[in-house]
Amino acid sequence: MRALLSMTLLAAVAAAIGGCGNQGGAEPADPPERLPVGQEFLSTEVTESGQQRPLVKDTRIRLSFAEGELRFSAGCNSFFGDARLAAGELVVEDLRSTEMGCAKPLMRQDDWLARFFTSGPSWQRDGDTLTLTSEDTTITLERQVAEPDKSLRGTRWQLDTIIDGATASSAAGDMRAHLVFHENGQVRGNAGCNQLTARYERDGGRIEFSRIVTTRKACGQPHDRIEQAVLTVLESSPRMEVEANRLTLTAESGKGLRFVAGD
């Protein structure tokens, strides 16, 4: 009887010890941090070795995330690449960009940013503040609430970029090419060289232009090239997208125009 009691007591003690061991085991690992899909950030500070690193005048770093993808720009080309978070670092692979030619300071800034984002910077998120650090360089960004979309009508849409399939080139220059859509179904503007008038009608995500009329002067390059690109897209019943202060018209051929809202 005493032997049976001793064995029962030992079993109870063993069970208790086992239970304590389970309670004191390793805690479940935190779930891996995910990219903030659908969010956009703007730079508030850039430092190198603890000192301020000025960006090119009137530029800021704009950073946004889609599923498995990062996009960034700082006044010239737009960059996009595959992205993920791994061990507290932002890993960016297969980085691509538009191919606009800009002033040399902007091009150098683009090169510097591309090197930074492909170097595996450390990632620290604190509420709406995102801090990225690579070696002695730190970029601090704040989450931005998306700008409301501009109205198609009544806005002066200034041509900014000409898109040809996978490539894009700057159309900024003397600010000639622009469109203004009016309530009466008429659009007026400049195609890059000549004044332009037309009728337009929205049909879901497309916009149909008709009765396109331009003046007949010759301006030489690059204005004639820009005008031909504009007219080609307008005549194609392009897809239309307004996002914040940008209007994009895209033909089925892949040719397109990107405008920015002016004053």
Secondary structure in CASP SS format (residue, H / E / C, confidence):
PFRMAT SS
TARGET T0000
AUTHOR 0000-0000-0000
METHOD secondary structure of the structure
MODEL  1
M C 1.00
R H 1.00
A H 1.00
L H 1.00
L H 1.00
S H 1.00
M H 1.00
T H 1.00
L H 1.00
L H 1.00
A H 1.00
A H 1.00
V H 1.00
A H 1.00
A H 1.00
A H 1.00
I H 1.00
G H 1.00
G H 1.00
C H 1.00
G H 1.00
N H 1.00
Q H 1.00
G C 1.00
G C 1.00
A C 1.00
E C 1.00
P C 1.00
A C 1.00
D C 1.00
P C 1.00
P C 1.00
E C 1.00
R C 1.00
L C 1.00
P C 1.00
V C 1.00
G C 1.00
Q C 1.00
E E 1.00
F E 1.00
L E 1.00
S E 1.00
T E 1.00
E E 1.00
V E 1.00
T E 1.00
E E 1.00
S C 1.00
G C 1.00
Q E 1.00
Q E 1.00
R C 1.00
P C 1.00
L C 1.00
V C 1.00
K C 1.00
D C 1.00
T C 1.00
R C 1.00
I C 1.00
R E 1.00
L E 1.00
S E 1.00
F E 1.00
A E 1.00
E C 1.00
G C 1.00
E E 1.00
L E 1.00
R E 1.00
F E 1.00
S E 1.00
A C 1.00
G C 1.00
C C 1.00
N C 1.00
S E 1.00
F E 1.00
F E 1.00
G E 1.00
D E 1.00
A E 1.00
R E 1.00
L E 1.00
A E 1.00
A C 1.00
G C 1.00
E E 1.00
L E 1.00
V E 1.00
V E 1.00
E E 1.00
D E 1.00
L E 1.00
R E 1.00
S E 1.00
T C 1.00
E C 1.00
M C 1.00
G C 1.00
C C 1.00
A C 1.00
K H 1.00
P H 1.00
L H 1.00
M H 1.00
R H 1.00
Q H 1.00
D H 1.00
D H 1.00
W H 1.00
L H 1.00
A H 1.00
R H 1.00
F H 1.00
F H 1.00
T C 1.00
S C 1.00
G C 1.00
P C 1.00
S E 1.00
W E 1.00
Q E 1.00
R E 1.00
D E 1.00
G C 1.00
D C 1.00
T E 1.00
L E 1.00
T E 1.00
L E 1.00
T E 1.00
S E 1.00
E C 1.00
D C 1.00
T E 1.00
T E 1.00
I E 1.00
T E 1.00
L E 1.00
E E 1.00
R E 1.00
Q E 1.00
V C 1.00
A C 1.00
E C 1.00
P C 1.00
D C 1.00
K C 1.00
S C 1.00
L C 1.00
R E 1.00
G C 1.00
T C 1.00
R E 1.00
W E 1.00
Q E 1.00
L E 1.00
D E 1.00
T E 1.00
I E 1.00
I E 1.00
D E 1.00
G C 1.00
A C 1.00
T E 1.00
A E 1.00
S E 1.00
S E 1.00
A C 1.00
A C 1.00
G C 1.00
D C 1.00
M C 1.00
R C 1.00
A C 1.00
H E 1.00
L E 1.00
V E 1.00
F E 1.00
H C 1.00
E C 1.00
N C 1.00
G C 1.00
Q E 1.00
V E 1.00
R E 1.00
G E 1.00
N E 1.00
A C 1.00
G C 1.00
C C 1.00
N C 1.00
Q E 1.00
L E 1.00
T E 1.00
A E 1.00
R E 1.00
Y E 1.00
E E 1.00
R E 1.00
D E 1.00
G C 1.00
G C 1.00
R E 1.00
I E 1.00
E E 1.00
F E 1.00
S E 1.00
R E 1.00
I E 1.00
V E 1.00
T E 1.00
T C 1.00
R C 1.00
K C 1.00
A C 1.00
C C 1.00
G C 1.00
Q C 1.00
P C 1.00
H H 1.00
D H 1.00
R H 1.00
I H 1.00
E H 1.00
Q H 1.00
A H 1.00
V H 1.00
L H 1.00
T H 1.00
V H 1.00
L H 1.00
E C 1.00
S C 1.00
S C 1.00
P C 1.00
R E 1.00
M E 1.00
E E 1.00
V E 1.00
E E 1.00
A C 1.00
N C 1.00
R E 1.00
L E 1.00
T E 1.00
L E 1.00
T E 1.00
A C 1.00
E C 1.00
S C 1.00
G C 1.00
K E 1.00
G E 1.00
L E 1.00
R E 1.00
F E 1.00
V E 1.00
A E 1.00
G C 1.00
D C 1.00
END
